[in-house]
Amino acid sequence: MELKYNKVPLSKLTTAYLSKFFRTKNLPLEEWEIITDGVSHKIDNHSVIKLILSADPKEQRMLADTLYELDSSNHDINGFLKHLAFETNCLGKNFSH
């Protein structure tokens, strides 16, 4: 017999996990400057966290898994958030000049 999971509650659990994870970490504010096509943009880790919390459930799940692994290995969470800011389309969603 195959179990069928209701994806809505599972996605809510992932969002709840991520919210609690970041609340528990209480990361200090860090701001990064990203220069694209000669234009300087600033984004901070709190903005990246907000984007994570509003991401698609599949993306949230992948990020939750990665954050769990990084945290259990004592890696720098802000370093990962900085990587996300540089490597994703965060700039198109939330930036300042």
N, C-alpha and C positions, 0 to 999 in steps of 0.2 A: 504494500500500500504506500503510495506516494503522498507525502505531506505537502499541503499547499499553504504557503505563508502569505499572510496579508501584508503587502509591501508598505502600506501606509504606517502601521504601528512600528515596523522595523526601521523605517526612515526617521520616524519621530525619536526612536531610541538612539539612533546615530547622532541626530542633532542634539539630543539631551546629553549624550556622552561627550561630544565636542564642547558644548557649553560648559559642562562641569570641568572638563579637562583644562580649558583656558581659564576658567574662574579659579581653579585650584592652583594653577601655575602662577597666576597674578604677575604676568610678565611686565616688566617696566617698559614704558613707551620708548620705542626706537623709531627713528625716521631715516629714510634712505633717499638719496638723490639718484635718479635714473635719467640718463641722457639718451634720447632717441631722436635721430635725425637732427641733431644739433639743438634740440629743445630740452631744457631741464625740467624734470617733473619730480615732485616729492610725494612719497607715500610712506605711511607708517605701519607698524605691525598691528596696531589695533584696527586699522582699515582692512588689512589683509584678513584678520580674524573675522570681521563682519562679513566679508565676501565668502569666506569658508562656510560660515553659518547660514548663508543664503544660497549656497551652491546646490546643484542637483544632487539628489540622494546617492546616486552611484559615485559621484565625485567625492561626496562627503565620506562615504565608506572607505574609499581608497586613501583619503587623507587621514581618516581616523586610524586606519591600520598602520600607515606610515608614522604618524605621530606616536602611536603606542610603541612601535619598534624603536624609534629614536629616543623616546623618553626612558624606556627600559634599558637602553644602552648609554644613558647619561649624555646624549648628544645635545647640542645647543638648539633649542626650539626656535629662538629668534633667528638663528642662522638659516633654518629651514624656511621660515616665513619670508626672510629676505630673498632666498632663492626663488620662492613662489612669485614674489613681487617682480623679480627680474625676468623670470622665464615664462610667465603667463600673461594673459591679457588684462591684468589688474589695472593698468594705466588707462585702458579704454573705459573702465567703469568708475574709477575713483582716483582722481589725481588733482594736484594743484601746480601752478607754475610759480 
